[in-house]
Each structure stands twice: as structure tokens, then as C-alpha cells.
Amino acid sequence: MSDCCATDGLMRLEVALSRLINDTNPVSGTETVALESSLGRVLAEQIISPINVPAHDNSAMDGYALAVKDLQSGDTLPLAGQSLAGHPYSGEIPAGQCIRIMTGASIPPGADVVIMQEQAEATEQGIRFLQKPVKSGNNIRKAGEDIPAGAQVFTPGRRIRPQDIGLLASLGIAQVKVYRKVRVAVFSTGDELKLPGEPLGPGDIYDSNRFVIKAMLKKLAVDIIDLGKIPDDKAALREAFLRADREADAVISSGGVSVGDADYTKDILDELGETGFWKLAIKPGKPFAFGQLPNSVFFGLPGNPVSATVTFQQLAAPTLRHMMNQQPEQKIELTLTTETQLRKRPGRRDFQRGRLVYHESGELQVLSTGHQGSGVLSTMSGSDCYIVLAEEDGDKQAGERVKVQLFDELLQ
């Protein structure tokens, strides 16, 4: 496949992402953090189970523990005692007797089966069992059945999720070794930008890009250095680049990557570092820039809010995950019928915003969320997926099959 699309000499998405990964280095520093502080962090060590999980044979339900052989000569056994979670029965069950046992309680020596309480009843002579025969091992969870001692649980590069914290806690692990956080500097450029809460003057707009980018960065568990909004002044923009490069591993700007007279980003990038590539065969998001600074890498996101969001998710986020040492994640893609007509011109890959719906037949389908302009952020807010149309595709009619990419955790 050529590095560029057939039209306008634009770089294809796969080529751009490969370049991003190849031209960035994962961080090497590590630290040890408390388990409760590890959510979203990336493991820097292999986790080997120090214990069996469960630690001992235990009951899978409330009932009675006994030896199968003791039911062969009769259906009623005397009750010798009980075993509760955290308060096991002491010693071995006497031959020909049973004990009351609760879910999670230890199976004492002498027992090889648990009969659920619904299949037994108490009598003056003892516990009468209503179901025979029974099989040895029924309703018993064996020690190490979930995780045996010495088993590999996680490998380096795993991003820790809530359920992983629970699993690590079940192993008695109180601290984990993780890679240090990637430091990301963020700023917006443009004289027209105002902060939410400030009054708008003639020609002004609110700075939404930096807010959505920071929100997605928070889900990546990186350290964010917010440099605010930078005016369309070359000296001010150069100072922002210098500070960002001193303090961060990655620098993300929004706006200033087109070809206007006041768009100084490319000039400063070429002065301080090196431009990797500029302009992609995707829509929205054509004016995306990547480059190298002396101490960091640079992502120049487009100024239009949908373009900035799409390029961050499709390009910057996978690269940052690589820098975090995180194992690659597969995007969830489906092929579905579109309920609505989709307009497209061949030439660039199109990420149209869509929403999953169930047809009256019960089939899962997708529909467009409306106007697909790169400045219409409401279509992102009303969507849960992209309808991905290939470079060579033209219009799609309602009823045709299309590729759908579900939003990942960054946009959920």
C-alpha cells in the first residue's frame, strides 16, 4: 500500500499510526504504588500468584458437608457441628455424621461432598437427605481452582482495571510496580478563543477543544500540564513550545496547523525540532501534524472540535498508550446495516458519527446522528460509534452494510 492516498498526496491513517509508534519511545521509569492508587496505571512487572485462590477447599453453597460413603447405608446422619466462613469446623468429621456448612466455609477432613440445604431436612434423629445417590466433589470449590500458587496472573504492560485491583487484592498483594506517568502538555492557540464563563466578543468562540482533550487524557491516567490558550503571536507560541518541551514527554496543541498567515505552529516546529508529517487522508482531521522536539514529541490537532477529537482518539491516544508501555488495544468493529443514507466523496477515509439502534426486526443497525461537519460537536455528543467509510467509498444508501467502530473508553 502506498504511503499516500490516491488524491492530494495525503498520508493514509495506517501509515501515519505506524510512523507515530515507530518514532516514539516508551517511558522507562518505574515506581511502586499502593494497590488502591493503581487504577489506570500500567504494570511494570510480572504478577505471580503467591497463594492458591481459593486458599482452601470450600463450600459452593449453604448445606451439609459429609462423606459420600456414609450415605450408602442410610439417608439420615447425626449433626456433629458447623463450619462458617472464617470459623471452620475443628478437626475431622466423625464417621457416619455430617456438619452444617455455609457458602465459602472450609471443607473439613472427612467430607468429600456438600449437599444443598434444599435437599435436606432436620429430624429428631439428625439430618435426612432427600437425594441419593450423590457424587464425590459436588458443590466443593477446590483450593487453587481459580488461581493456583505460582501461576502467572498478569504480564508487564497491562493497564490495571477495577476488576484487576480486586483480583490482586484476592492474592494479598498490597503494592504493585508500575511505569511512571507520561507527562503531556496541552495548549490551544487562537486570538478568538474564550474560556467558558467569559463573555464573547465579536468573532469570539469558546475553547472547547482543550476541555475535551484534557477529559480524554484523564482517562489515560497521564500527568497533564495545562498551558492554557496561547494568542496568535509567534513569540508567545514559541515560548509555549519551549516550556512544554522542558516539562513534558508529549506536547499537544489544538489549532494553528492549517496554512493561514497566523498559523505559526509548523514554522516553530521546524525551528525547534523536526516535522514528521503533515496532512492525512481522513475526514475529519486532515490537518493533523506530528513532529519531534528536543525532549518530546508533538501532536498538532486541528482547530475544528470534531477533527481534534477524532484525531486525538485515532492517532494521539494509541501513541500515548505506546509511550505508557501499555499493551495494544484492539478497536471493536462491526458490520451493520445503515438505517440512513450516508453522503461521501471518494478520496479520504471518513469517520462519520453514528448511533447504534435496534430495528423492529431485532437486528442491530446504525444511523447517522446528523450533519457531519467538522465543527458540529453535537454529533459527537449524540453518538456512540463511528461509521467508517473507506477512502474509495462513495455514498451509501439506507439498507447497505457498513463498517462501524464502537467508541472506546475515551469517549464513553
C-alpha positions as CSV (number, residue, x, y, z in Angstrom):
1,M,0.0,0.0,0.0
2,S,1.3,3.4,-0.9
3,D,2.1,5.9,1.9
4,C,-0.4,8.3,0.4
5,C,-3.9,8.3,-0.8
6,A,-4.6,8.5,-4.5
7,T,-5.8,12.1,-4.1
8,D,-3.9,15.1,-2.9
9,G,-0.8,13.2,-1.7
10,L,-2.3,12.7,1.8
11,M,-0.9,10.0,4.1
12,R,-3.2,7.1,5.0
13,L,-4.2,6.5,8.6
14,E,-2.4,3.2,9.0
15,V,0.8,4.6,7.7
16,A,0.6,7.6,10.0
17,L,-0.1,5.5,13.0
18,S,2.8,3.2,12.2
19,R,5.1,6.2,11.9
20,L,3.8,7.5,15.2
21,I,4.6,4.3,17.0
22,N,8.0,3.8,15.4
23,D,9.1,7.4,16.1
24,T,8.1,7.5,19.8
25,N,9.8,5.7,22.8
26,P,8.0,4.2,25.8
27,V,9.0,5.7,29.2
28,S,11.4,3.6,31.2
29,G,11.0,5.0,34.7
30,T,9.0,3.0,37.3
31,E,7.6,3.4,40.7
32,T,5.8,1.3,43.4
33,V,2.3,2.4,44.3
34,A,-0.3,1.2,46.7
35,L,-2.9,-1.1,45.2
36,E,-5.7,1.4,45.8
37,S,-3.7,4.0,43.8
38,S,-3.0,1.7,40.8
39,L,-6.2,2.2,38.8
40,G,-5.3,3.0,35.2
41,R,-1.6,2.6,35.7
42,V,0.5,0.2,33.5
43,L,2.2,-2.7,35.2
44,A,6.0,-2.8,35.0
45,E,6.3,-6.3,36.5
46,Q,5.0,-9.8,36.1
47,I,2.5,-10.8,38.7
48,I,2.9,-14.4,40.0
49,S,0.3,-15.7,42.4
50,P,1.8,-16.2,45.9
51,I,-1.1,-18.3,47.1
52,N,-3.9,-20.6,46.0
53,V,-7.2,-19.0,45.2
54,P,-9.3,-20.1,46.9
55,A,-6.8,-20.8,49.7
56,H,-8.6,-24.0,50.8
57,D,-11.4,-26.4,49.7
58,N,-14.6,-24.6,50.5
59,S,-18.4,-24.9,50.0
60,A,-20.1,-23.5,47.0
61,M,-23.4,-23.2,48.8
62,D,-25.2,-23.4,52.1
63,G,-25.9,-27.0,53.1
64,Y,-24.3,-30.0,54.8
65,A,-20.8,-31.5,54.4
66,L,-20.3,-35.2,54.7
67,A,-18.7,-38.3,53.3
68,V,-20.5,-39.9,50.3
69,K,-19.8,-43.4,51.7
70,D,-21.8,-42.5,54.9
71,L,-25.0,-42.2,52.8
72,Q,-24.7,-45.6,51.4
73,S,-26.2,-47.4,54.5
74,G,-28.9,-44.8,55.3
75,D,-30.4,-41.4,54.5
76,T,-30.2,-39.8,57.9
77,L,-26.9,-38.6,59.6
78,P,-26.4,-37.1,63.1
79,L,-25.3,-33.4,63.1
80,A,-21.8,-33.0,64.5
81,G,-21.3,-29.3,64.3
82,Q,-20.9,-26.5,61.8
83,S,-18.4,-24.7,59.6
84,L,-18.8,-21.0,58.9
85,A,-16.7,-18.7,56.7
86,G,-13.9,-17.6,59.0
87,H,-14.9,-20.1,61.7
88,P,-14.1,-23.6,60.4
89,Y,-15.1,-26.8,62.0
90,S,-12.3,-28.1,64.2
91,G,-10.9,-31.5,63.5
92,E,-12.2,-34.3,61.3
93,I,-15.9,-35.1,60.9
94,P,-16.7,-38.3,62.9
95,A,-17.5,-41.2,60.7
96,G,-21.2,-41.5,59.9
97,Q,-22.0,-37.9,60.8
98,C,-22.4,-34.5,58.9
99,I,-21.9,-30.8,59.7
100,R,-23.8,-27.7,58.8
101,I,-21.8,-25.6,56.3
102,M,-22.2,-22.2,54.8
103,T,-21.0,-20.8,51.5
104,G,-17.3,-20.1,51.5
105,A,-16.6,-22.1,54.6
106,S,-13.7,-24.6,54.8
107,I,-14.4,-28.3,54.0
108,P,-13.1,-30.2,57.0
109,P,-11.2,-33.5,56.7
110,G,-13.6,-36.5,56.4
111,A,-16.0,-34.7,54.0
112,D,-16.0,-35.0,50.2
113,V,-19.4,-33.6,49.2
114,V,-21.8,-30.8,50.1
115,I,-25.5,-31.3,49.8
116,M,-27.5,-28.2,49.4
117,Q,-29.9,-27.4,52.2
118,E,-32.9,-27.6,49.9
119,Q,-32.2,-31.3,49.5
120,A,-32.2,-32.0,53.3
121,E,-34.5,-31.6,56.3
122,A,-33.9,-31.7,60.0
123,T,-35.4,-34.6,62.1
124,E,-35.1,-35.7,65.7
125,Q,-32.6,-38.4,64.5
126,G,-30.5,-35.9,62.6
127,I,-30.4,-34.6,59.0
128,R,-32.3,-36.6,56.5
129,F,-31.1,-36.3,52.9
130,L,-33.7,-36.4,50.2
131,Q,-31.5,-37.1,47.2
132,K,-29.4,-40.2,46.6
133,P,-27.0,-41.1,45.2
134,V,-24.6,-38.1,45.3
135,K,-21.2,-37.7,43.6
136,S,-18.0,-37.0,45.5
137,G,-16.8,-33.4,45.0
138,N,-20.3,-32.0,44.3
139,N,-20.6,-28.3,45.4
140,I,-17.0,-28.1,46.6
141,R,-14.6,-25.5,45.3
142,K,-11.1,-26.9,45.3
143,A,-8.1,-25.0,46.6
144,G,-6.3,-23.2,43.7
145,E,-9.3,-23.9,41.4
146,D,-9.4,-20.2,40.4
147,I,-5.6,-19.4,40.5
148,P,-3.0,-21.9,41.7
149,A,0.0,-20.7,43.6
150,G,2.9,-19.9,41.2
151,A,0.6,-19.2,38.2
152,Q,1.3,-16.1,36.1
153,V,-1.6,-13.7,36.6
154,F,-0.6,-10.5,34.7
155,T,2.3,-9.6,32.4
156,P,4.1,-6.2,32.1
157,G,2.1,-3.7,30.0
158,R,-1.3,-4.5,31.4
159,R,-3.3,-1.4,32.2
160,I,-4.9,-2.0,35.6
161,R,-8.7,-2.1,35.6
162,P,-11.1,-2.1,38.6
163,Q,-11.6,-5.9,38.4
164,D,-7.8,-6.3,38.3
165,I,-7.5,-4.5,41.6
166,G,-10.0,-6.9,43.1
167,L,-8.0,-9.9,41.7
168,L,-4.7,-8.5,43.1
169,A,-6.3,-7.9,46.4
170,S,-7.5,-11.5,46.5
171,L,-3.9,-12.5,46.2
172,G,-2.9,-10.4,49.2
173,I,-0.8,-8.0,47.0
174,A,-0.8,-4.6,48.6
175,Q,1.6,-2.8,46.2
176,V,2.5,-3.0,42.5
177,K,5.4,-1.8,40.4
178,V,4.1,0.5,37.5
179,Y,5.7,2.7,34.9
180,R,5.8,6.3,35.7
181,K,3.1,8.5,34.2
182,V,3.7,10.1,30.8
183,R,3.7,13.9,31.1
184,V,1.5,15.6,28.5
185,A,1.5,19.4,27.9
186,V,-1.7,20.8,26.3
187,F,-2.5,24.2,24.9
188,S,-4.9,25.9,22.5
189,T,-4.0,28.6,20.0
190,G,-6.1,31.5,18.7
191,D,-7.0,35.1,19.5
192,E,-10.7,34.2,19.1
193,L,-10.7,31.7,22.0
194,K,-12.5,32.5,25.3
195,L,-12.9,30.4,28.4
196,P,-16.3,29.1,29.4
197,G,-17.8,31.8,31.7
198,E,-16.2,34.7,29.9
199,P,-18.3,36.9,27.6
200,L,-17.9,36.5,23.9
201,G,-16.9,39.5,21.8
202,P,-17.4,39.9,18.0
203,G,-15.9,36.8,16.3
204,D,-15.0,35.0,19.5
205,I,-15.7,31.4,20.3
206,Y,-15.4,29.2,23.4
207,D,-12.3,27.0,23.7
208,S,-13.9,23.5,23.7
209,N,-11.0,21.5,22.3
210,R,-8.7,21.8,25.2
211,F,-11.5,20.7,27.6
212,V,-12.4,17.5,25.6
213,I,-8.7,16.7,25.1
214,K,-8.0,17.0,28.8
215,A,-11.0,14.9,29.6
216,M,-9.7,12.1,27.4
217,L,-6.2,12.5,28.8
218,K,-7.6,12.0,32.3
219,K,-9.0,8.6,31.2
220,L,-5.5,7.7,30.1
221,A,-4.1,8.4,33.6
222,V,-1.3,10.7,32.4
223,D,0.1,13.8,34.1
224,I,-1.5,16.8,32.4
225,I,0.3,20.2,32.1
226,D,-2.3,22.7,31.0
227,L,-0.6,25.7,29.4
228,G,-3.9,27.4,28.6
229,K,-4.7,29.3,25.5
230,I,-1.9,31.0,23.5
231,P,-2.6,34.0,21.3
232,D,-1.8,34.2,17.6
233,D,1.7,35.6,18.4
234,K,4.8,33.8,17.2
235,A,6.9,34.8,20.2
236,A,4.2,33.6,22.7
237,L,3.7,30.4,20.8
238,R,7.5,29.8,20.7
239,E,7.7,30.3,24.5
240,A,4.8,27.8,25.0
241,F,6.7,25.2,22.9
242,L,9.9,25.7,24.8
243,R,8.2,25.4,28.2
244,A,6.2,22.3,27.1
245,D,9.3,20.6,25.7
246,R,11.1,21.2,29.0
247,E,8.3,19.8,31.2
248,A,6.6,17.1,29.1
249,D,7.1,13.9,27.2
250,A,4.4,14.8,24.7
251,V,3.0,18.1,23.6
252,I,-0.5,18.6,22.2
253,S,-1.7,21.8,20.6
254,S,-5.1,22.4,19.2
255,G,-5.5,24.8,16.2
256,G,-2.8,26.6,14.3
257,V,-1.9,23.6,12.0
258,S,-3.5,24.9,8.8
259,V,-1.9,27.2,6.3
260,G,-3.2,30.6,7.4
261,D,-1.0,33.6,7.8
262,A,-1.3,33.5,11.6
263,D,-0.7,29.7,11.9
264,Y,2.9,29.7,13.1
265,T,3.0,26.1,14.5
266,K,4.8,24.5,11.6
267,D,7.4,27.3,11.4
268,I,8.2,26.9,15.1
269,L,8.2,23.1,15.0
270,D,10.7,23.2,12.1
271,E,12.8,25.8,14.0
272,L,13.0,23.9,17.3
273,G,12.7,20.3,16.1
274,E,11.6,18.4,13.1
275,T,8.2,17.9,11.3
276,G,7.4,14.2,10.9
277,F,4.3,14.5,8.6
278,W,1.5,16.9,7.9
279,K,-2.0,16.3,6.5
280,L,-3.8,12.9,6.5
281,A,-6.2,11.2,4.2
282,I,-9.0,11.2,6.8
283,K,-12.1,13.2,7.3
284,P,-12.5,15.0,9.7
285,G,-8.9,15.6,10.7
286,K,-6.9,16.3,7.5
287,P,-4.7,19.0,9.1
288,F,-3.0,16.8,11.7
289,A,0.7,17.3,12.4
290,F,3.3,15.2,14.1
291,G,6.9,16.2,14.9
292,Q,9.9,15.8,17.2
293,L,11.1,18.4,19.7
294,P,14.4,18.2,21.5
295,N,12.9,16.4,24.5
296,S,9.4,15.5,23.5
297,V,7.1,14.6,20.7
298,F,4.4,16.9,19.3
299,F,0.9,16.3,18.1
300,G,-0.8,19.2,16.3
301,L,-4.5,18.7,16.3
302,P,-6.9,20.6,14.0
303,G,-8.8,23.5,15.3
304,N,-12.3,22.2,14.5
305,P,-13.6,20.4,17.6
306,V,-14.7,17.2,15.9
307,S,-11.5,17.0,13.9
308,A,-9.5,17.5,17.2
309,T,-11.5,14.8,19.0
310,V,-11.2,12.2,16.1
311,T,-7.5,12.7,15.5
312,F,-6.7,12.5,19.3
313,Q,-8.6,9.2,19.6
314,Q,-7.4,7.7,16.4
315,L,-3.8,8.8,16.5
316,A,-2.6,10.6,19.6
317,A,-4.2,8.2,22.1
318,P,-2.7,5.0,20.7
319,T,0.7,6.7,20.6
320,L,0.4,7.8,24.2
321,R,-0.6,4.3,25.2
322,H,2.6,3.1,23.5
323,M,4.6,5.6,25.4
324,M,2.9,4.4,28.6
325,N,4.1,0.8,27.8
326,Q,0.5,-0.3,27.6
327,Q,-0.2,-3.4,25.6
328,P,-2.0,-2.6,22.3
329,E,-5.8,-2.5,22.4
330,Q,-8.0,-3.7,19.6
331,K,-10.8,-1.5,18.4
332,I,-14.2,-3.2,18.4
333,E,-15.6,-3.1,14.9
334,L,-18.9,-4.5,13.5
335,T,-20.5,-4.7,10.1
336,L,-24.1,-3.4,10.3
337,T,-26.9,-2.1,8.1
338,T,-27.2,1.7,8.0
339,E,-30.8,3.0,8.5
340,T,-29.9,6.3,6.9
341,Q,-28.3,7.4,3.7
342,L,-24.6,8.5,4.1
343,R,-23.0,11.1,1.9
344,K,-19.4,10.7,1.0
345,R,-16.9,11.6,-1.8
346,P,-14.1,9.2,-2.6
347,G,-10.6,10.2,-1.6
348,R,-10.3,10.2,2.2
349,R,-11.4,7.7,5.0
350,D,-14.4,9.2,6.6
351,F,-15.3,8.8,10.3
352,Q,-19.0,9.7,10.3
353,R,-20.7,9.9,13.7
354,G,-23.4,7.3,14.3
355,R,-25.6,5.7,16.9
356,L,-26.5,2.0,17.4
357,V,-30.2,1.2,17.2
358,Y,-32.3,-1.9,17.1
359,H,-34.6,-2.3,14.1
360,E,-38.1,-3.5,14.7
361,S,-37.0,-6.9,13.4
362,G,-34.5,-7.1,16.3
363,E,-31.4,-6.6,14.1
364,L,-28.7,-4.2,15.4
365,Q,-28.3,-1.4,13.0
366,V,-26.6,2.1,12.8
367,L,-27.9,5.5,11.9
368,S,-26.2,8.8,11.3
369,T,-26.5,11.4,14.0
370,G,-26.9,14.2,11.6
371,H,-24.8,16.9,9.9
372,Q,-21.2,15.6,9.7
373,G,-19.4,18.9,9.6
374,S,-16.1,19.1,11.5
375,G,-17.3,21.9,13.7
376,V,-20.6,20.2,14.7
377,L,-19.6,18.8,18.1
378,S,-23.2,17.9,18.9
379,T,-23.0,15.0,16.6
380,M,-20.2,13.6,18.7
381,S,-22.2,14.0,21.9
382,G,-25.2,12.2,20.4
383,S,-23.1,9.3,19.1
384,D,-21.7,6.0,20.4
385,C,-19.7,4.9,17.3
386,Y,-18.1,5.9,14.1
387,I,-19.4,4.8,10.7
388,V,-16.1,4.2,8.9
389,L,-16.2,4.7,5.2
390,A,-13.1,3.7,3.2
391,E,-11.1,6.0,1.0
392,E,-12.6,4.7,-2.2
393,D,-16.2,4.6,-0.9
394,G,-18.9,7.0,-2.3
395,D,-22.4,7.5,-1.0
396,K,-24.1,4.7,0.9
397,Q,-27.8,4.1,0.7
398,A,-30.1,3.1,3.5
399,G,-30.1,-0.7,3.8
400,E,-26.4,-1.1,2.8
401,R,-23.8,-2.8,5.0
402,V,-21.2,-0.5,6.6
403,K,-18.2,-0.8,9.0
404,V,-18.9,0.5,12.4
405,Q,-16.2,1.2,15.1
406,L,-17.5,1.5,18.6
407,F,-16.3,4.3,20.8
408,D,-13.7,3.2,23.2
409,E,-13.4,4.2,26.9
410,L,-12.1,7.7,25.9
411,L,-15.5,8.7,24.6
412,Q,-17.7,6.7,26.8
